Amino acid sequence: MLTGEGSLQHRISDPRWKLPKTYWVQVEGQASEAQLEQLRAGVDLGDFITRPAQVRQIDTPELWPRVPPVRFRKTVPDCWLEIIISEGKNRQVRRMTAKVGLPTLRLVRVAIGPWRLDDLAPGELRQLTVNLEDLPRVPHANRAGGAAPAGRSPSATAPSPTFRFARKPKR
């Protein structure tokens, strides 16, 4: 997703808004119900514990060919999962699946919030008109650490950001 609009980029990427990110993940091995439950409950990755994820096994999706192709091994099965998270820390999905014993072979983000790839191929683009007011409102913590007031957006009460650029003192 590309945008030059700062306020939209902030709404999409800031973890406080908790926009769900949907991934299709090809993993090595056949996922057991116990492994899926571990992912659903949250995974301790050492430096943090992930929030619970929505996880389900899916049929092999129709995707564009990967170059180079994912390694194929006759003796090791693989399967596809759909994982929906509301965080998005560095390599989080790969680390989660590896921690439960399912190394990631291929990872495709298919949706961010209400926007889905659907049949969009690599190199193609689709122009969207987005109104920030139409985006889902998800309760999140404000800067003071408390819950946002009901019915009000924290951005409506927060002061507008200001920027200052430091200059080198004249000599």
N, C-alpha and C positions, 0 to 999 in steps of 0.2 A: 504494500500500500504506500503510495507516494502522495505527499501533500506539501505545499509551501505555506499553508496556513498554520501558524504557531499554536493558536488556541485549540484547533482540531487535533494537531499532533500531540499536544499535552493531554487532551482527553483520552486519546487512544493509548498512549504509552505510559501514563502515570499510574502506578500500581494502586493509588488511592481510589481510582474510579472502578477498579476491578472488572474491566471489560473482559469477558471470557475469550480465551484463545483456544481454538479447536485444531488439533493435530491428528493426522493419520500417520501411524507409526508402524513400520514393518520391523518386527523383532525376530531375533534368532531364537528358535525353540517354539514349543507349543505352550501358550499361556494357560496356566491352571487357574481355577477359581480362587485359590489361596493367593496367588500372585496378583490377580486383579483386585482382590480385597485389600491387599497391602497398598496398592496404588490409590485405591479409593479412600483409605484411612489417612493417608499422609505418610511420607517416607522420610526417615532421618538420614540426611545426606552428610552428616558430620558438622558442617558449618551452619546448617539450619534444617528445620523440619518443614517439609512442604505442607501446604494446606491440602485438605482432602480434594481429590480430583474426581471428575465423572469419567468412568472408564468402561468401555465395552469392546468386545471382539467384533470385528466386521469382516465381511467378505473382501477379497482382493479388489481394491478400487480400480477404476479405469483411469490411469494416469499416463502422462507422456513418458517416453523411454528415458531412463537415467543414463547419462554418459559421464564416466564409465559405468557400466551396469553393476548392480549389486552382486557380490560374489554368490554363486549358486553352488550349494553342496548337497549332493543326493542323500547323504546320511543325516543331515541336520535339517529338520523341518523349520518352517517359519510361519508366522501368522501376522495379521494386521490388527491394530488396536485403534480406536478413536479415543483420544484423551483430551478432556476439556479442563483447562486450568485458568485461574484468575490471577495468577502471579506472572512470572515470566523472567525468572532470574537466569543468568548465564548458563546455557547448556542444561537447563533444568530437566526437560523431558528425557534427554539422553541419560542423564545421571539417575533419574528415577527408575527408568526401565532396567538399567544396568544393576542397580542396587537390589532389585527383586529377582535378578537372574535372567533377564531378557535383554541382551544387548541390542541396541538400535542398529538396524541396517539402513533404513531409509526413513526420513522425517519430512513431512510436508505440512505446513500450516495452511489449513483450508478455510479458516474463518477467524476474523477478529470482530468480536461483538456481532452486530447484525450483518456485516459484510462477508460474503462467501465467494470463493473462487469459482464455484460451479464449473462451467465448461471453459473457463478462460485458460488459454494455452500459454506456455512460456513465450515471452516477447510481445504478447498482445496486451492491450490496455482497454479499460472500460472507464469512462468518465462518469463520475457521480456528483450529484448536487447534495450536499449534506448541510443540515441545519443543526447546530449544537443543541438546540432546544428539543429536537426530536430524538436525541440519543437516550438510551435507557438511563434512568436515574437509579443509581445503586448507592445505598447508604455507605458512607465511609468515614474514617476518622478525620477530624479537622486538625489544624496545627497544634491546638492545645492538648490533643490526645483524647478528647472526648468524642462522643457521637455527634453527628451533625444534627441540628434541630430538625424536627419533623416538618416536612412540607417546604423546607427552604434549602436551597443549594448553598453549600459553603462558599462557592465562588461569588454568590450575590452579597455576602457579608464581608468577604475578604477584601482588603484594599487592593487597588490595581498595582501590578508590579511596576517598579521603577528601576531604571538602569543607570549606572554611572560608569563612565570610562575613565580610568586613571590615565593621567598624562605625566610624562617625565617632567620634573621641575626644570625650569629654564636656568641655565648657568651663565 
